[in-house]
Amino acid sequence: MYDFANSAFTTLVVTFIYSTYFVKSLAPDEIVGTTLWSRGVTFSAIAVALVSPLAGAVADRGGFRKGFLLLSTIVAVVATTGLYTALPGQVLKALLWFAVANFAFEMGNVFYNAFLPDIAPGKYIGRISGYGWGLGYIGGLLAMGIAMVGFVSPETPWFGISKEAGAHIRATNLLVAAWFAVFSVPIFLWVKEKRPRASRVRGVLSSSYRQLVRTFREARQYREILKLLVARLVYNDGLITIFAFGGIYAAGTFGFTFNEIMIFGIVLNVAAGIGAFAMGFLDDVLGGKRTIQVSLVFLILATLMAVFTQSKTVFWISGIMAGFFAGPNQSASRSLLGRFVPPEKENEFFGLFAFSGKATAFLGPLALGELTRVFQSQRAGVSIVAVLFVAGSVLLKWVDEKEGVRAAGRSA
């Protein structure tokens, strides 16, 4: 259910509604807004890259996984609520609230993802990971539908909220915060956390740091993990860029209205949910590596279509294709790492997983923003996504899935 809870944040805040509102209503113009939004994504990505490895090690050594997840969730909910308070022209305030919320959201994923090897048998890990992503996209879909019906589209938004100063659009952040808070409760009530053998009280921080250093030094024992993390570092940057600028690109290049963006988001979430569920089975049959490779081929094609087409219809097709294969890409990446991770080092390696997703995550958004600024064209900016997918696909070819499972001492 945590996937179901937190996907409202990525769907409404990061990808479709608030990002578009920021560029169109808060920032001076769309080019400046695109550049500034890229800076907000960059700041939070760098923070996650710096904090997540040590935080994951501390969670492993101290048994704080669930506690850290709770703290991250609370901060994300509070900061998302804060987004409602940023009025047109208050660009810095909006960026600060967004950066904090996005940082907390991503840190929560570090601790949440680390539960996967504990709850999923090896032969079903791909399927269960796919179910999680599928539920996430369903959650994003439902939240998007409620936002559209209750706040964005009606003449009189729910609860008598005014449309002045974009209050009805900003109110979608309150919906996201409530959704995130309510549907994250089950994981804290019912999911059990394995207790570490080491002391939970004395020397946790210092021992965690030493363990993290040892993990890097012993990385030669887990070479397939390193190969996977390097490849994911590149292709996931492409996904992050799509998620951060999908709505902005639709509005700026193809002239989508808020209502059209909402419909676009709903359709993409349906496609993504179907893709995550369907490809979860493919993951268990073909393996995580091949599933990722298939998804990258179609993501490259979808990106090229979006960059070069002048047709709104073709852009719709490219968006649906990207949505369908984005979920399997993320799910298979998570499940493949789960197969490679040695027992009792889940949080630590999922901290590195987050690091690989964020260490260079600022490059895609930053490059998109700068290319957009230099060429005064969002198409030029979005072209960087195809480059990242191609490079990540090439690097992934060097990963040996069977060797990774063997080195971890897990059953396939």
C-alpha positions as CSV (number, residue, x, y, z in Angstrom):
1,M,0.0,0.0,0.0
2,Y,3.0,2.4,0.4
3,D,3.4,2.4,-3.4
4,F,-0.3,3.3,-3.6
5,A,0.2,6.1,-1.0
6,N,3.3,7.8,-2.3
7,S,2.6,7.7,-6.1
8,A,0.1,10.5,-5.7
9,F,3.1,12.7,-5.0
10,T,5.0,11.8,-8.2
11,T,1.8,12.0,-10.3
12,L,0.3,15.2,-9.1
13,V,3.2,17.2,-7.8
14,V,6.3,16.2,-9.7
15,T,4.9,15.2,-13.1
16,F,1.6,16.7,-14.1
17,I,-0.2,19.3,-11.9
18,Y,2.1,21.3,-9.6
19,S,5.1,21.3,-12.0
20,T,3.0,22.7,-14.8
21,Y,1.3,25.2,-12.4
22,F,4.8,26.3,-11.3
23,V,6.0,27.0,-14.8
24,K,2.8,28.6,-16.1
25,S,1.6,30.5,-13.1
26,L,4.4,31.0,-10.5
27,A,7.4,31.6,-12.7
28,P,7.8,34.7,-14.9
29,D,7.6,32.7,-18.2
30,E,7.8,29.1,-19.4
31,I,11.5,29.1,-20.3
32,V,12.5,30.6,-16.9
33,G,10.1,28.3,-15.1
34,T,11.5,25.2,-16.8
35,T,15.0,26.2,-15.9
36,L,14.0,27.0,-12.2
37,W,12.1,23.7,-11.9
38,S,15.2,21.9,-13.1
39,R,17.2,23.5,-10.3
40,G,14.7,22.4,-7.7
41,V,14.9,18.8,-8.9
42,T,18.7,19.1,-9.0
43,F,19.0,20.3,-5.4
44,S,16.9,17.5,-3.9
45,A,18.7,14.9,-6.1
46,I,22.1,16.0,-4.8
47,A,20.9,15.9,-1.2
48,V,19.5,12.3,-1.6
49,A,22.8,11.2,-3.2
50,L,24.8,12.5,-0.3
51,V,22.5,11.2,2.5
52,S,21.1,7.9,1.3
53,P,24.1,5.6,1.5
54,L,24.9,6.3,5.1
55,A,21.3,6.5,6.1
56,G,20.7,3.1,4.6
57,A,23.7,1.7,6.5
58,V,22.4,3.2,9.8
59,A,19.0,1.6,9.2
60,D,20.7,-1.8,8.6
61,R,22.9,-1.7,11.7
62,G,20.4,0.0,14.1
63,G,17.1,-1.5,13.0
64,F,15.7,1.9,12.2
65,R,14.2,1.1,8.8
66,K,10.6,1.6,9.8
67,G,11.4,4.5,12.0
68,F,13.3,6.3,9.2
69,L,10.5,5.5,6.8
70,L,8.0,7.1,9.2
71,L,10.1,10.2,9.6
72,S,10.5,10.6,5.8
73,T,6.8,10.2,5.3
74,I,5.9,12.8,7.9
75,V,8.4,15.3,6.4
76,A,7.1,14.7,2.9
77,V,3.5,15.1,4.0
78,V,4.2,18.4,5.8
79,A,6.3,19.8,3.0
80,T,3.6,18.9,0.4
81,T,1.1,20.7,2.5
82,G,3.4,23.7,2.5
83,L,3.2,23.9,-1.3
84,Y,-0.4,25.1,-1.0
85,T,0.9,28.3,0.7
86,A,3.1,29.4,-2.2
87,L,1.3,32.2,-4.2
88,P,2.0,33.4,-7.7
89,G,5.3,35.1,-7.8
90,Q,6.6,33.3,-4.7
91,V,9.0,31.2,-6.7
92,L,11.7,30.7,-4.0
93,K,9.1,29.6,-1.4
94,A,7.6,27.1,-3.8
95,L,11.0,25.7,-4.8
96,L,12.1,25.3,-1.2
97,W,8.9,23.4,-0.2
98,F,9.2,21.2,-3.3
99,A,12.9,20.4,-2.7
100,V,12.2,19.3,0.9
101,A,9.1,17.3,-0.1
102,N,11.0,15.6,-3.0
103,F,14.0,14.8,-0.8
104,A,11.8,13.2,1.9
105,F,9.9,11.3,-0.7
106,E,13.0,9.8,-2.2
107,M,14.6,9.0,1.2
108,G,11.4,7.2,2.1
109,N,11.8,5.0,-1.0
110,V,15.3,4.0,0.2
111,F,13.9,2.4,3.3
112,Y,10.7,1.2,1.7
113,N,12.5,-0.6,-1.1
114,A,14.7,-2.4,1.4
115,F,11.7,-4.3,2.7
116,L,11.3,-6.1,-0.7
117,P,13.8,-9.0,-0.2
118,D,12.4,-9.7,3.3
119,I,8.8,-10.1,2.1
120,A,9.2,-11.6,-1.4
121,P,10.5,-15.1,-2.0
122,G,13.3,-15.1,-4.6
123,K,11.3,-16.6,-7.5
124,Y,8.4,-14.2,-7.0
125,I,10.4,-11.0,-6.3
126,G,9.8,-9.6,-9.8
127,R,6.1,-10.3,-9.6
128,I,5.7,-8.7,-6.2
129,S,7.8,-5.7,-7.2
130,G,5.6,-5.4,-10.2
131,Y,2.4,-5.6,-8.1
132,G,3.8,-2.8,-6.0
133,W,4.5,-0.5,-8.9
134,G,1.1,-1.4,-10.4
135,L,-0.7,-0.5,-7.2
136,G,1.3,2.7,-7.2
137,Y,0.1,3.7,-10.6
138,I,-3.5,2.8,-9.6
139,G,-3.1,5.1,-6.6
140,G,-1.8,7.9,-8.8
141,L,-4.7,7.4,-11.2
142,L,-7.3,7.6,-8.5
143,A,-5.7,10.6,-6.9
144,M,-5.5,12.3,-10.3
145,G,-9.2,11.5,-11.0
146,I,-10.3,13.0,-7.6
147,A,-8.2,16.1,-8.2
148,M,-9.7,16.6,-11.7
149,V,-13.3,16.1,-10.5
150,G,-13.0,17.9,-7.2
151,F,-10.6,20.8,-7.8
152,V,-9.3,21.4,-11.3
153,S,-12.3,21.0,-13.6
154,P,-15.5,22.1,-11.8
155,E,-16.8,25.7,-11.8
156,T,-17.1,25.5,-8.0
157,P,-14.3,23.4,-6.5
158,W,-15.0,21.2,-3.5
159,F,-15.1,22.8,0.0
160,G,-15.8,26.2,-1.5
161,I,-12.2,26.7,-2.5
162,S,-11.8,29.8,-4.6
163,K,-10.1,29.9,-8.0
164,E,-8.3,33.2,-7.2
165,A,-4.5,33.0,-7.2
166,G,-4.8,29.4,-8.4
167,A,-6.1,28.2,-5.0
168,H,-8.0,25.3,-6.6
169,I,-4.8,24.1,-8.3
170,R,-2.7,24.6,-5.2
171,A,-5.4,22.6,-3.2
172,T,-4.4,19.5,-5.1
173,N,-1.3,19.5,-2.8
174,L,-3.6,19.1,0.2
175,L,-5.2,16.1,-1.5
176,V,-1.8,14.6,-2.1
177,A,-0.7,15.2,1.5
178,A,-3.8,13.6,2.9
179,W,-3.6,10.7,0.5
180,F,0.0,10.1,1.3
181,A,-0.6,10.2,5.1
182,V,-3.7,7.9,5.1
183,F,-2.6,5.1,2.8
184,S,0.9,4.9,4.3
185,V,-0.5,3.7,7.6
186,P,-0.8,0.0,6.7
187,I,2.9,-0.5,6.3
188,F,3.6,0.9,9.8
189,L,0.9,-1.3,11.4
190,W,1.4,-4.6,9.7
191,V,4.8,-5.0,8.0
192,K,7.4,-6.5,10.4
193,E,11.0,-5.4,10.5
194,K,13.8,-7.8,11.0
195,R,15.8,-7.0,14.1
196,P,19.6,-6.7,13.6
197,R,22.1,-8.8,15.5
198,A,24.2,-5.8,16.4
199,S,23.5,-3.4,19.2
200,R,20.8,-0.9,18.4
201,V,21.9,1.6,21.0
202,R,25.7,2.1,21.3
203,G,27.9,3.0,18.4
204,V,25.4,2.7,15.7
205,L,26.5,5.7,13.7
206,S,30.2,4.9,13.8
207,S,29.7,1.2,13.1
208,S,27.3,2.1,10.3
209,Y,30.0,4.3,8.7
210,R,32.6,1.6,9.0
211,Q,30.2,-0.9,7.5
212,L,29.5,1.4,4.6
213,V,33.2,1.8,3.9
214,R,33.6,-1.9,4.0
215,T,30.7,-2.3,1.6
216,F,32.5,-0.1,-0.9
217,R,35.8,-1.9,-0.3
218,E,34.2,-5.3,-0.7
219,A,32.3,-4.3,-3.8
220,R,34.5,-6.6,-5.9
221,Q,32.5,-9.5,-4.4
222,Y,29.4,-7.9,-5.8
223,R,30.6,-6.7,-9.2
224,E,27.2,-7.3,-10.8
225,I,25.6,-4.9,-8.3
226,L,28.1,-2.3,-9.2
227,K,27.5,-2.8,-12.9
228,L,23.7,-2.6,-12.4
229,L,24.0,0.5,-10.3
230,V,26.2,2.3,-12.9
231,A,23.8,1.4,-15.7
232,R,20.8,2.5,-13.7
233,L,22.6,5.7,-12.7
234,V,22.3,6.7,-16.4
235,Y,19.0,5.3,-17.6
236,N,17.1,6.2,-14.4
237,D,18.2,9.8,-15.0
238,G,16.2,9.7,-18.2
239,L,13.1,8.5,-16.2
240,I,13.6,11.2,-13.6
241,T,13.7,13.8,-16.3
242,I,10.5,12.5,-17.9
243,F,8.7,12.5,-14.6
244,A,9.9,16.0,-13.7
245,F,9.0,17.6,-17.1
246,G,6.3,15.5,-18.7
247,G,3.5,17.9,-17.9
248,I,5.7,20.9,-18.5
249,Y,6.5,19.6,-22.0
250,A,2.9,18.8,-22.8
251,A,1.8,22.3,-21.8
252,G,4.7,24.3,-23.3
253,T,5.2,22.4,-26.6
254,F,1.8,21.0,-27.4
255,G,-0.3,23.6,-25.7
256,F,-2.1,21.3,-23.3
257,T,-4.5,22.9,-20.9
258,F,-4.8,21.8,-17.2
259,N,-7.8,19.6,-18.1
260,E,-5.9,18.0,-21.0
261,I,-2.9,17.4,-18.7
262,M,-5.1,15.8,-16.2
263,I,-6.6,13.5,-18.8
264,F,-3.2,12.8,-20.2
265,G,-2.0,11.9,-16.7
266,I,-4.9,9.6,-16.1
267,V,-4.3,7.7,-19.4
268,L,-0.6,7.4,-18.7
269,N,-1.2,6.0,-15.2
270,V,-3.6,3.4,-16.6
271,A,-1.0,2.4,-19.2
272,A,1.7,2.4,-16.5
273,G,-0.3,0.3,-14.1
274,I,-1.1,-2.3,-16.8
275,G,2.6,-2.3,-17.8
276,A,3.8,-2.8,-14.3
277,F,1.4,-5.7,-13.6
278,A,1.9,-7.4,-17.0
279,M,5.7,-7.1,-17.1
280,G,6.0,-8.3,-13.5
281,F,5.3,-11.8,-14.9
282,L,7.7,-11.2,-17.7
283,D,10.4,-10.3,-15.1
284,D,9.9,-13.7,-13.4
285,V,10.1,-15.6,-16.7
286,L,12.8,-13.7,-18.6
287,G,14.7,-12.2,-15.7
288,G,15.1,-8.6,-14.6
289,K,17.9,-7.7,-17.0
290,R,16.0,-8.6,-20.2
291,T,12.9,-6.9,-18.9
292,I,14.8,-3.7,-18.4
293,Q,16.3,-4.0,-21.8
294,V,12.9,-4.4,-23.5
295,S,11.6,-1.4,-21.6
296,L,14.5,0.7,-22.6
297,V,14.0,0.0,-26.3
298,F,10.5,1.2,-26.2
299,L,11.4,4.2,-24.0
300,I,13.9,5.3,-26.5
301,L,11.4,5.0,-29.3
302,A,8.8,6.9,-27.3
303,T,11.2,9.8,-26.5
304,L,12.2,10.2,-30.2
305,M,8.6,10.3,-31.2
306,A,7.9,13.0,-28.6
307,V,10.9,15.1,-29.7
308,F,10.3,15.1,-33.5
309,T,6.5,14.9,-33.9
310,Q,4.4,18.0,-34.6
311,S,1.2,15.9,-34.1
312,K,-0.6,15.9,-30.8
313,T,-2.0,12.5,-31.6
314,V,1.5,11.0,-32.1
315,F,2.6,12.7,-28.8
316,W,-0.3,11.0,-27.1
317,I,0.9,7.6,-28.5
318,S,4.5,8.3,-27.4
319,G,3.3,9.3,-23.9
320,I,1.2,6.1,-23.5
321,M,4.2,4.0,-24.7
322,A,6.5,5.7,-22.2
323,G,4.0,5.2,-19.4
324,F,3.5,1.5,-20.2
325,F,7.2,0.8,-20.1
326,A,8.3,3.2,-17.3
327,G,6.7,1.0,-14.6
328,P,8.3,-2.2,-15.7
329,N,11.7,-0.5,-16.0
330,Q,11.5,0.7,-12.4
331,S,10.0,-2.5,-11.0
332,A,12.5,-4.8,-12.8
333,S,15.4,-2.6,-11.6
334,R,14.3,-2.9,-8.0
335,S,13.7,-6.6,-8.2
336,L,17.0,-7.3,-10.0
337,L,18.9,-5.5,-7.2
338,G,16.8,-7.5,-4.7
339,R,18.1,-10.7,-6.2
340,F,21.7,-9.4,-6.1
341,V,21.7,-8.1,-2.5
342,P,23.4,-10.2,0.2
343,P,21.1,-11.0,3.2
344,E,21.3,-8.5,6.1
345,K,22.6,-5.8,3.8
346,E,19.3,-4.8,2.2
347,N,19.1,-1.2,3.5
348,E,22.7,-0.6,2.8
349,F,22.5,-1.7,-0.8
350,F,19.2,-0.1,-1.4
351,G,20.8,3.1,-0.1
352,L,23.4,2.7,-2.8
353,F,20.4,1.9,-5.2
354,A,19.0,5.3,-4.3
355,F,22.5,6.8,-4.7
356,S,22.8,5.3,-8.2
357,G,19.4,6.8,-9.0
358,K,20.3,10.3,-7.6
359,A,24.1,10.6,-7.8
360,T,23.8,12.1,-11.3
361,A,20.1,12.7,-11.3
362,F,20.6,16.4,-11.4
363,L,22.4,16.0,-14.8
364,G,19.3,15.2,-16.9
365,P,17.0,17.9,-15.5
366,L,19.9,20.4,-15.4
367,A,20.8,19.6,-19.0
368,L,17.2,19.8,-20.1
369,G,16.8,23.2,-18.5
370,E,20.0,24.5,-20.0
371,L,19.3,23.2,-23.5
372,T,15.8,24.7,-23.3
373,R,17.3,28.0,-22.2
374,V,20.1,28.1,-24.8
375,F,18.0,27.0,-27.8
376,Q,14.7,28.5,-26.5
377,S,13.1,25.2,-27.2
378,Q,11.8,22.5,-25.0
379,R,12.3,19.9,-27.8
380,A,16.0,20.5,-27.6
381,G,15.9,20.0,-23.9
382,V,13.9,16.7,-24.0
383,S,16.3,15.2,-26.5
384,I,18.7,14.6,-23.7
385,V,16.4,11.9,-22.4
386,A,17.0,9.7,-25.5
387,V,20.7,10.0,-25.0
388,L,20.5,8.8,-21.4
389,F,18.3,5.8,-22.3
390,V,20.7,4.7,-25.0
391,A,23.8,5.1,-22.8
392,G,22.1,3.2,-20.0
393,S,21.1,0.4,-22.3
394,V,24.6,0.0,-23.5
395,L,26.0,-0.2,-19.9
396,L,23.3,-2.7,-18.9
397,K,24.7,-5.2,-21.5
398,W,27.6,-5.9,-19.1
399,V,25.4,-7.1,-16.2
400,D,25.4,-10.9,-15.6
401,E,22.2,-11.7,-13.8
402,K,23.0,-15.3,-12.9
403,E,26.4,-14.4,-11.5
404,G,24.8,-11.6,-9.4
405,V,22.3,-14.0,-7.8
406,R,25.1,-16.6,-7.1
407,A,27.3,-14.0,-5.5
408,A,24.5,-12.9,-3.2
409,G,23.8,-16.5,-2.0
410,R,20.1,-16.2,-2.9
411,S,17.9,-18.7,-4.6
412,A,16.9,-17.6,-8.1
